[in-house]
Amino acid sequence: MKTYSNLYIFTYSSVLVIIIATLLSFTAFKLKPLQEKNIEIKKERDILSSIGVVSTAKNADDLFKTHVIRNIVINSKGVEIDGDAFNISHKKELEKPVDERLYPLFECQFDGQKIFITPVWGIGMWGPIWGYIALEDDFNTIYGVSFASEAETPGLGAEIDTKSFQAPFKGKKIFDESGKFVSVSIIKGGAPPGDIHGVDAISGGTITSLALQKTIFGCLDSYVTYFKNHDK
Amino acid sequence: MKEKESLFSPRNLKSLTGPLSAGNPVIVLVLGICPTLAVTSQMKPAIVMSLSVMAVLSIGNVIISLLRNTIPPRIRIIVQLTVIAALVILVDQVLKAYVFEVSQKLSVFVGLIITNCIIMGRLEAFAMANKPWPSFLDGIGNSLGFGFILIILSFFRELLGAGTVYGYPVFEKIGLYSTGYVDNGLMSKAPMALILVGILIWIHRSFNKDLIESK
């Protein structure tokens, strides 16, 4: 068998790695704009899905522009400030001190009324879970929701992204009669009929259901001051 | 001087067609089972997975075959892995840019092509010892053999598990649900893929008696 010197092996591997690294960085750099656009479209589709608008990758941009009429940024005191709501990353905001956090809100004109969509983001059983909650203009009644997860158990926790789990959220109230913020409860074993704050949990997906309940409470809680100030 | 071998000589053709049946990587060599279980619950990801493997395996085979006389044997596995990893990252980047939804469905499994035993196996066993053209055919042949099994599995799993074929609701259109038929959820879970692979191996061996091991 032919033998190779250490110098040859060292040079060979270095050159190989340099060529491959150059090629990969070049491709990543060239394809980045396309990939970022795809992520943006995915976000637009998720937001649209919370108000029940079904979109495709092609028309999401247009539908989003038609329905979402205003992007609002709210500071921790519940006051509107200037900013780019669409690009606020919830995860990054959570790393900031509480009074420096910014919260995005999307105002939509849909179905003959104004609807406000808030993002929610939290930790599920195996990884992040996130979604959008659309509220009617009384800032109390839920108009629709959409949820998704990265790594919840398929068939159990991951069922939070199904229509059958999400549909019962419509019409639920997040404030009780005295005006106290109570959010939505996700009840194991099923919500009693007529419960205006409760929906059914997923059987076998209790930990994800509880995590989602905590996520919704925590995220909506940050908006309560704003909701109370703008409630008609 | 040796006579030049034609492009589609019987020996070259054998590298292309062998892996389809008698040398099938999945049902004879039982390689690449991880992606076989993971991405066959629907046809679309299965087809994209097959095409991705085809791109990585055929190009990887050609590159390794071109480099085969320069690769120091001591680091050959590392060189092969580097080439495979680079190709897989390229495929992943392209999928993310052009077919985003499919790339989300395939999620980590694109990255896991790197660990697909079929690819390492072919690079080490074939491309290291053969010229680029036969290596290319071998790559195409093996990925066809792999993809062919993936498509058969995903066809049955999607049809029986979700009632659709390539996303088209067949059972709903023919009105099967109104007779009380219910989709079998187990079909879309990984264990069922393993059982189906077992059944395929059984059927395949009953037609190819020479593959059956003597006791």
Chai-1 contact restraints between the chains, C-beta under 6 A:
chainA,res_idxA,chainB,res_idxB,connection_type,confidence,min_distance_angstrom,max_distance_angstrom,comment,restraint_id
A,Y4,B,P72,contact,1.0,0.0,6.0,A-B,restraint_1
A,I9,B,P72,contact,1.0,0.0,6.0,A-B,restraint_2
A,I9,B,I75,contact,1.0,0.0,6.0,A-B,restraint_3
A,I20,B,A86,contact,1.0,0.0,6.0,A-B,restraint_4
A,L24,B,I89,contact,1.0,0.0,6.0,A-B,restraint_5
A,T27,B,L90,contact,1.0,0.0,6.0,A-B,restraint_6
A,T27,B,Q93,contact,1.0,0.0,6.0,A-B,restraint_7
A,A28,B,Q93,contact,1.0,0.0,6.0,A-B,restraint_8
A,L31,B,Q93,contact,1.0,0.0,6.0,A-B,restraint_9
A,L31,B,A97,contact,1.0,0.0,6.0,A-B,restraint_10
A,L34,B,A97,contact,1.0,0.0,6.0,A-B,restraint_11
A,Q35,B,K96,contact,1.0,0.0,6.0,A-B,restraint_12
A,Q35,B,A97,contact,1.0,0.0,6.0,A-B,restraint_13
A,N38,B,F100,contact,1.0,0.0,6.0,A-B,restraint_14
